[in-house]
Each structure stands twice: as structure tokens, then as C-alpha cells.
Amino acid sequence: MIRAVLFDLDDTLFDHQYCSRAALAGVRTMHPAFEGMGADDFERAHSTLLEALHLDVMIGRLDPDVARIERFRRLYQMAGIEPDAGLSRRAAASYREGFLASRRPISGAVELLAAVRARARVGIVSNNLLDEQRDKLAHCGLAPYVDVLVVSEEAGISKPDPGIFATALSRLDSRADDAVMLGDSWAADIRGAMAAGIRPVWLNRTGGDVPAGAASVAMITSLEPTAMVMRLIFGEARI
């Protein structure tokens, strides 16, 4: 019997990719050098810089606002511009404003969480900041269906470390063999869950390459229809 269902948040329940793209579209109009990079190249460069600085933010080495300014300073440099501090700050502020204005859940996320919460306890396991993730859950109407939120900032460890999954299970008073983990990142969510002894369900919304050994893992491409995803989560359907 499944007693606990764990979910990733960003790009599993919360549409981080959409928010980032919407915010970057506004930033890209701020300088001809950005427009000259091309939208896809601009997005890839931003994503690379975000990942490079994210760990320092998670371990408290960099303040999130400082990291955001530094990200756009480096992005300007990649576009061939040496920005002054004001230019980087304005780009960072524009991105943050656009990101917040665009926040939305993944299609079907609210309905799925409500259905799961009627049958099991719900935990969120996320490599991010506590206040940031709380705000997303509240803004998207997901918070009422979440029993436990475990983030790397608070736990001191990040996915795929099995320890962060163990922390979530402990707070949910559940065991690994009573739980399921649903997430979009094969490296962080799926490998991490398997290392913790938790049955995973992989959300492959972007049509990413299926890794070797994935045949034994349930894969979905959408959180809809709710009934189908529920059957996979609760072991009532074949992979």
C-alpha cells in the first residue's frame, strides 16, 4: 500500500521553464547584444550560468539577489559586453519581475495533487530555497495538498543524495517501500529515489532521451489525465 507520494517541484508541479522563458524574453529586449545571440542560445547560456551559481546559493555562499546580478553580469560578458553594475542590476530586476509575474503550475498539477492527497500523504523534495518554494506552492494553489516540504537549503543535502529522501519519509512517517517519487530530472529525482529504495515515476515532458535501464521505470509525458497518472502512482497500471 502506498502511504506517501513524493514530488519534485520545479518543472514537475511548478512550470519553472515557462516562467524563465517569459522573463528572459523581456530581458533580451534590453540590449542589442542579447537580441543578436538568438533566443535559443540566450536561453541556453542563461541556464548554464544559473546552474553554475545555484550550488553556491544552496550552501549559503551567495545571496540569491547577488547571484542573480552576477548571472546577468556574466551573460552580458558572453554577449560581448562588459556591463557596469547598474546594467547587471537592471537586467536581474527585470528577470525577477518577469519570473514572478509568470508563475503558474504545470497543467494538471493541482488536480493530481488533490487526488493523491485523498489517498496518501504528500511530500515535496526540492533542491532550492525554503521561502522560494513555499511561495511557489502558495501562489499556484498547491500548498493545501502538501504535508511536508523538504528543501536542500534546510536539509543540508541535495538530490540525488538518498538522505534528503529519507528526511522526507521520516517526516511523513513512511518507509521507502510505502512510497513513490515523481519527478522530471532523471539524475536527481529518479536516480536519487532508486538509491533511496523508492519506486520512481519519471515525468519526461520535454521528450528527453530515455537513459539506459529506464525500461523498468514508469514514464509519463504529462500529469494528465489525472486518472492515468494515479493508476501508475498507486501501482494499479502496467508501465
Buried (B, 14 or more C-beta within 10 A) or exposed (E): EBBBBBBBBBBBBBBBBBBBBBBBBBBBEBBEBBEEBEEEEBBEBBEBBBEEBBEBBBEEEBEBEBBBBBBBBBBBEBBEBEBEEEBBBBBBBBBBEBBEEBBBBBEBBBBBBBBBBEBBBBBBBBBBBBEBBBBBBEBBEBBEBBBBBBBBBEBEBBBBBBBBBBBBBEBBEBEBEBBBBBBBBBEBBBBBBBBBBBBBBBBBBEEEEEEEEBEEBBBBEEBBEBEEBBBBBBEEEEE
